[in-house]
Amino acid sequence: MKFRFMCFFLVFLMSITLFGCDKKQDDNKSQNTSVSSETETAARNNKKTSAAKKNKKTKTTTSTTTTTTTGTREFNPTSVDLNNLSGYSFKMQGFEKVTSIQDFYDYLDELQNVISNADFNMSFSYENMDTGASISYNDTSRFATCSTIKTPFVASLLKSSIDLNEKVTKTVNWSGDNGFAAQAKMGTEFTARQLIKYTIQRSDNTAYYNLVKHFGYKQFNSDLYSMGANYSLGDSWIFTYCTSADMLKCYKEIYKYGEQTDRGEWLTTLMTDTDVNRQIGKALDHKYKVSQKYGSDWTEKQYHDCAIVYADSPFVLCIFTNQYPETDQSDKVFKEIANIIDRINNVIYIK
């Protein structure tokens, strides 16, 4: 009897011990599985993060909210019926959906206020490069192009595969110019590369003038015709008149050229480092890369800026104004429009 009791007792003790071991093993297994799962999750997240960095245009749609400049609203893509929008003096098209319809309306109201409060003539054209959504105001009025024409002209030269090391002899001076090329003696030789850099970064009129004289303007005019821009250069003028809509076409092509070729990328990089950066770039280049080219004329009171803004969804914006140029007051409208257009651009729903 005692023997059987002792055997039963020993079996009982062994069962408890074995149960405890199994429980510990299960806990360890569970812990290891958890660590492994966390490692795999982290790896997947890192992979997703890397993929997102490789493709900056990938849009996240799993979030339930979106933060805007006016607060946090529900992320609820809403269709826009532009036919029911009235009271605005600007034209819109291509806005199929926005992430916040209330923000969208607020920004349109802000834009209208800027236009209504302006006591000078102006025009602007905007287009999103991913969706084609666009806004334009007074875009059939012609303004002096001033120096905004220099970048489209240079883009045409680069596309025509000129030798950047080709020597260009200085034969002309632009009247009243005191830039670097103007100060050089007649007969001085520059490379095409040097004159292009002076033209874009320093807005050097004499450098631009000598490029036109040396390479001509026929190819440029042909390029303008191909893209549907209704203006041209001629023997007696290297600056001309055009609309903001036509200039927008040129800067859209520059954006595409910059995305597709090394020469185009070089050009858009030059446009990020210019002597004058008071307008669109000044408003937005703390947030994005901005490639821009300004233009001004004190005699005709013309003050303009055209920019490629490399936001998450890039856009092009050209603004022409009749103002006395390069003052804090004349800069103001460019910054206001740029900031509002940026906010509008950021609520466009992109799948």
HELIX and SHEET records of a PDB file:
HELIX    1   1 LYS A    2  LYS A   54  1                                  53    
HELIX    2   2 LEU A   82  ASN A   84  5                                   3    
HELIX    3   3 ILE A  101  ASN A  117  1                                  17    
HELIX    4   4 CYS A  146  ILE A  149  5                                   4    
HELIX    5   5 LYS A  150  LYS A  159  1                                  10    
HELIX    6   6 PHE A  180  GLN A  183  1                                   4    
HELIX    7   7 ALA A  192  GLN A  201  1                                  10    
HELIX    8   8 ASN A  205  PHE A  215  1                                  11    
HELIX    9   9 LYS A  218  MET A  227  1                                  10    
HELIX   10  10 SER A  244  GLN A  260  1                                  17    
HELIX   11  11 ASP A  262  LEU A  270  1                                   9    
HELIX   12  12 ILE A  280  LEU A  284  1                                   5    
HELIX   13  13 ASP A  328  ASN A  346  1                                  19    
SHEET    1   A 2 THR A  65  THR A  68  0                                        
SHEET    2   A 2 GLY A  71  GLU A  74 -1                                        
SHEET    1   B 2 THR A  78  SER A  79  0                                        
SHEET    2   B 2 LYS A  97  VAL A  98 -1                                        
SHEET    1   C 6 LYS A  91  GLN A  93  0                                        
SHEET    2   C 6 SER A 134  TYR A 137 -1                                        
SHEET    3   C 6 MET A 122  ASN A 128 -1                                        
SHEET    4   C 6 PHE A 315  THR A 321 -1                                        
SHEET    5   C 6 GLN A 302  TYR A 310 -1                                        
SHEET    6   C 6 LYS A 289  ASP A 297 -1                                        
SHEET    1   D 2 PHE A 143  ALA A 144  0                                        
SHEET    2   D 2 TYR A 241  CYS A 242 -1                                        
SHEET    1   E 2 LYS A 167  THR A 169  0                                        
SHEET    2   E 2 GLU A 189  THR A 191 -1                                        
END                                                                             
